[in-house]
């Protein structure tokens, strides 16, 4: 996947501040994505699915997508989104952040597949 940030330029070091955000005017979006990353890196997902030092793209959330197909993370995201509708606001936010992580895993695997297709000189889809 093409990287947007290079070197030390990393908006995920902490929640964006107006003076630090790589995309001025998008601090609130950066904040939401940072919260989703924090849930994946420190929460239930890490405890249940990650081995110590294992990169996100090597964790089950991505491996499972490679093995079972793109319907797997999309279904999980739909489950989280549906669940959020019946929960209080705090719990709904957590479910929606988790849905973002499932969709990110899908994007990572899709991007890997696209790179393979490009290297083979094939058409996308």
Phi, psi and omega in degrees: 000137179294133180271137178275329184247144179233154176062225183275359181283098184217108182287352184269005179296326176201171178300137184304142171244155184305327182274349185250343188297131179292341181232083182309136182095350181244024182301320181294323177292317177301320180298316180295313179296323178297321178294321178296317179297317180298321178296320180290322187276337186232348187263209183305320181301316179294316181297320186271330193237349185250143171268156181306128177077002182285129178294153180304315184291348177261353181284166184304326182303324177270318178302316179298324177294318178297321184279321188255347179103171186286345176294333183297303181291330179293319177296316179299319178296317179299317177302314181296317181295317179296316179299321182301332183295333185257000185260164173292166188301317181298311180293324179296319178300316180297317179297319181291324175297319178295322177299321178299322181293318177299318180292325176297319178299320179296317179297319180300312182291319176301318180295320176300314181296321178297318178298319178297316179299317180297318180296328179278354180077018181271170176276151175287121181069000000 
